[in-house]
Amino acid sequence: VSGLAKAGVEVVGYEKRNETGPSSVGSRYQNASWRAYDVAAKLLDEEAYEELVRYRQRFNVQYEDGTSGVVASDRVQIILGNAIQHSLASAQRYGATLKFGVDNVTGAVEDSDIVALFAGAHTAELFPEIKPEMNIMTWEELQSDCIMWLCIKESEKEDFFCVRGGEIGAEHWHYTIESARNTLDDIVRVRNCLQSQYDNAVSKTNDEAEKEKLNAAFQMQLSQLDKVETAIKEGRTPGGRFDYVFTNAPSNFHNLSKRDQDAKDGSIVLDGGYNVEVKIATNTKFTAKPVLNKFKTSLVVCGGDACVPPNPQAAYGATLAVETADLLCHLSVGFGHVNSILENMKRMSDYVDDEWVQEMIHIKNLLSEHYNARTRAENYFQFVQTLICNLYSLPPLR
């Protein structure tokens, strides 16, 4: 949305979740190792972009002469909720209209040239009209169960810090992104997620003993967050920083023991799991009449997680979404130019050969074909990464 508004496109963004608070659009605490910041520079204003590249990964290097230095890599660590909030703020500064808490998107959307669905992995279920058009291929036997946990603790680091790490080896591998931050908003975000996670778990059980167990774990995690937040506010850590350590791993005994080891110092504040599906949509632009009538538009496109389910272990999900957003901006600007030319041709119809008009319509159709071809290529790259990660995570076939 920010990139479209920056390019001068009249755009309205619709979001089912609220703008702020628990379970809001910016509540995602998961982080990503991300190298698409060159694309983000084209989509965001300077203020938002500077926030995104603030946590570039750095490595301490010891040289042979005894001196040391810090080397920056070409990757940036982002917390998804933080990146979303800064991107939305950039869109608003460019004049985009953002509507939150919209339950019925199809009912809210007004007549437009393009409707773009970046609605996550369940897009096909949310909008059944496009499901057959997406032509989704899936391999259920290759699903992988994974675990993730987030540790937050007082930092001893003297400067901003970001690094990737983990263990390699089939099944036993894990992927960790660690950073030293001073953003209290991230602690608020984690606390909101923890509260939502706890409320959801309690609502699913009638067992009082289980509820007590859940409450004990919740209070311990909440206490850790409060402890770190107090230390930061009282200046008891260098630069008011805290360590934010996020880990993903295939779910098995070996990796569960790693999580249990991290839990010994009480620093785990969020703990959960997810299932990685192997799916890919083979089409990303839709012109079937039922779809167009549903959204009151001349073209519907989708992208990002809607086409390939997110896989934190493949480390390409955020990049896929941003690359596709950039392609959408090019498509929209191209549509705008061609539409302007067609309107002028219509006004001067007495002097314009109909073949010229048909040629411009053909060019307009090629723009959407180009979007479809490029997004399918990006989707395939993410799909292959997901497939390899899942095959690497599953036990040997017997």
N, C-alpha and C positions, 0 to 999 in steps of 0.2 A: 504494500500500500504506500509506503514511504517513497519507493522508487517511482511508482506511477505518478504520485503527486509532484515529485521533484521534476519529472519530465513534462509537467503541465497537463497531465491527463486528469479529467474530472472523475474522481473515484470515491466510492462509498464502501467501507469495510464493515462486514457483519460478523459478530462473534457471539456464540451461545453463552459463554461464561461471562461473569462480571468483570469489570475492569480491575477492581482491587479486592482484597480480603481472601479468606480461605477458599481454595478451589477456584481461584480467579485465573484469568488468562496468563498472569505473570507468576503463578505459584509453583512452576516447575523448578525443582531444585537440582535435577540431573545436570551434569555438565558434559561438555564435548571438547575434544581436541580438534581444532578447526583451522583450515587454511584458506577459506574462501573470503578472507577479509578484503582482498583486492576487489572482489565483486561487490561486497558490502559498501565499499567506498563510493561506488556509483549509485547506490540505492539510498544511502542515509545522508543526513547533514553532518557537518564536521563534529558537532558536540556528541552525537550518538556514536559516530565512528571512533572517536578518541576513547570512548568508554570501552568499546569492543576490543581494541588492540592494547588496552592497558595491561592485560595479563598475558603478554607474549612469553612463551616458554624460554627459560634461561638455564644455562649450564655453567657451573663453576669449573674452570679449567686450570690445572697446575702445569706450568711450563718447566722445561728442563733446567732453566737457569734459576729456578726457585721462586719466580714470580707467579702470580695468578691473575686470572681475568674472568670476565663473565661474557659468555657468547649467547646471543639471542638466536633462536631457531625460527623457521618460517611457519610455525604453528602458534595459535592463540588458544588459550583455555577460556571458554565461556560457560557461564551458568545460564541455562536456557531461559529461565524466568527473567533474569536480569537483562539478557539480550532482547527478549520480547518487549519488556517495558521501555527500554531505550529506543527500540525501533518504532514502537507506537508513538512515543513522544516526538520522534523525528517526523513521522507522518502528520501529526497534528500541527507541528510547526510549519509544515509545508502547505497546510490548509485542507488536508483530507478530512472527510467525514467518517467518524468511527462510531458504530452503534453496538453496544454491549448488551448482554442479557436477552438476545434475540432467539427465541425458541423455534419459531417457524421462519426459517430463512427464505424459503421459496415464496411465502406469503408476503414477506417484507421487501423483497427485491423489486425495484422499479424497472421500467423499460430501459434497456442498455444495449450497447454494441457487443460487449463480451461479459460473460459471467465466469469467474475463475473460482474453482473449488479447491481450496487448500484446507480440507476439513479433517485431516488425519487418516489413520489406518482404517477407520470404519466408514469412509466416505461412501463406498458402494452400498452399505446397509442403510446409511442415512438418506440416500437419494436412490431408491430402487430403479428409477427410470434410466439411470446411466449404467447400472451394473452390467447388463448384457452388452452395452456398447464398449465398456472398458475391456471386456474379454480377459478376465483375470485367470492366470494359470497358477496352480498351487500344488505343492507336494507335501501332504500332511505327514507322511512317514519321516520327513526330515526336520520336524519341529524340534526345537531345543529349549529345555527349561533352564533358566538362568537365575542367579541371585545377584543382589546388589546391596551395598551398605554405604552409609555416609558417616565419616568420623569428623567431628569438630572439636578442636581443643586449642588451648592457649598456645600461641606461636612464640618461638624463640628466634625467629629469623629477623635479621636486621633490615631487610628490604623486601619489596614485592617479589614473589617467587612463584614459579610455575614449572612443573616437570611431569613427564609421563613415566610410568614404570610398570612392573608386573613380572609375572613368571611366564615362561614359554614352555610348551610341551603339550601334546595332545591330551585333552580332557582336563589336565591339571592347570591349564593356563588361566591367568587373570589379567585384568587391565585396570590400572589405577591412574587417575589424574589428581595431582596434588598442587594446591596453591596456597600461598599466604596472602590473606586479604584483610581489608579494614572496612568492608562494606556491611554495616549493621543491617541493611535491608535484606541481605541474604540470610541472616539469622532469623529475622521476622518471617521470611518466606519459608524457612525450614520449620519454624514453630507452627505456622499455619498448616503445612503439609502433615506434620506430626499429629496435630489435633484432628484433621480430617481422616487420617489413617486410623487413629484410635476410635473415633466416633463410628466409622464404618465397621471396624472389627467388632465393637461392642454390640452394634445393631444386629449382627449375624448370629449371636449366640444367646441362649436362655440359661446357660449353665453359670451359676453364681461363682463357682470356683474358677472357671475360665475367665469370667469378668474380673475377678480379683487379680488374677495373674496378668491380664492385659493392663489393668490399672497400675500395678506395681512397675511393670516395664515402662509404661507411659510416664509415670512420675520420675523415674530414674533418668530417662532421656530428657525430659523437660528440665530437670535439675541441672543436667550438664549444659544445656543451652543457656540457662539463667546464669550459671557460674562463669561461662565464657563471656557472655554479654557484660556482666558486671566487671570482669577483669579488664575488658576493653574500655569501658566508660571511665574506670578509675585509673587508666593509664598504666596498668601493670604488665603490659606486653609491649615490645618494641614497635613503635609506630601505631599502636592500637590494633595490631594484626592478630588474626587467628588462622589456624591451619584448617583447610577445607579439603578433605581427602575422600574421593569418591571411587568406589571399586565395583566392577562388573566381573562375573565369572560364571562358567557353566555350573549347574547345581549337581554336586557330588560330594562324597565324604571328604575328599582331599581339600576342596575349596571351602566347605563348611567349617573345617578346622581352622582355616585362615581367618574366617569371620569371627569364630569363637576366640581366637588369639587377640584380635583387635578389640574385642569386647571386654577384655580383662581390665583395661584401664578406665572403662566406663565412658569412652569417647564416642561410641556409636549412638547417633541420634535418630537415624532412620534406617530401616531394615526391611527388605522386601524381596519380591521376585517377579518374574515376568516370563512370558513365553514368546520366543522368536519364531515366527512363521516364515516359510519360504514361499513367497508369492510375488507375482509381477503382473502389472496391467500392461497389455500390449497395445493399448490405444489411449491417447490423452486429449484428443479433441473430438467433439461430438456435434453433429449437425442433423441428427434424426429429429423429425418433426415433434414427436412426443416430448423429447428432452427440451427443445427450443421453446415449445409452448409452455412447458412447466416453469421455465425460468424467464419467460418473456424477453427473449434475446435472439440474436442471429448466430451466436457461437458460444458454446460451453467448453471450457478446458479444465483440466485438473493437473495436479503436480505434487511433488514431495511425497510425504508418507501415504497419500491417497493411492499411490501407484506401487510403492514397495514398502511394506511394513518396516517401522524403525528397528534398527538393530544397533544398540549402543556399542557392541563389541566390534562391529565393522567400521565404526568411526567415519561414516560418510553421510549420515542422515541429515545433519544440519547443512552440510555442503550441498547435498542434493536439493534441499528446499531453496537455498539461496540461488543456486545456479538456475533453477526453474523460474524463480521470481524474476531474475534478470531477463530470461527469455520472454516472460510474460510482458515485461516493460517494452521490449523491442517489438513484440507483436502488437501491443496496444498503440504505440506511437505510429507504427506502420499503418494500422487500420485508420488512425486519425487522419494521416496524410492522404490515403487513398479515398476515404470518405469525403474529404474536402474537395478533392479533384472531381469525384463523381457528382457532388452537389453543383459544382460550377458547370460541369458538362450538362446537367439537367436544365440549369437556367439558360444555357446557350444551346439548347437542343436543335434549334433550326440550323446551327452552323457546325454541329458535331456529327461525324459519321458514327453510326451505331456500332461499327466494328471496333472503334476506339473505346467505346463504353464497355463492350464485351471484353476487350483486352485488359482494361483496368479491373474489371470484376475478376478476371482470371488471375491477375497479379495479387489481388486481395486474397483469393483462395490459396494461392501459393504461400502466403505469409503464415496461414494456419497450418499448412502442410509442413512448412519448415519448423514451426514450433513442435508439431507432433513428432517429427523425425529426430530433432535434437533432444527432446525430453525422453523419448524412448531409448536413445543411446545412453543418457545419464542414468535412467532407471536400470538399464542392463548392468551398468558398472556396479551400482549399489546391490543389485540382485546377486551378482557373482560373488561379491564380498560376503554377503549374508550366507549364501550357499556354502562357501568355503569355511566360514566361521562355524556354521552348524555342523558340517561334516567333521570338523576338527574337535568339536565339543562332545559329539555323541560317542558312547562306548563302541568298541569294535563290533562289527556285525558278526553274528555267530551262525 
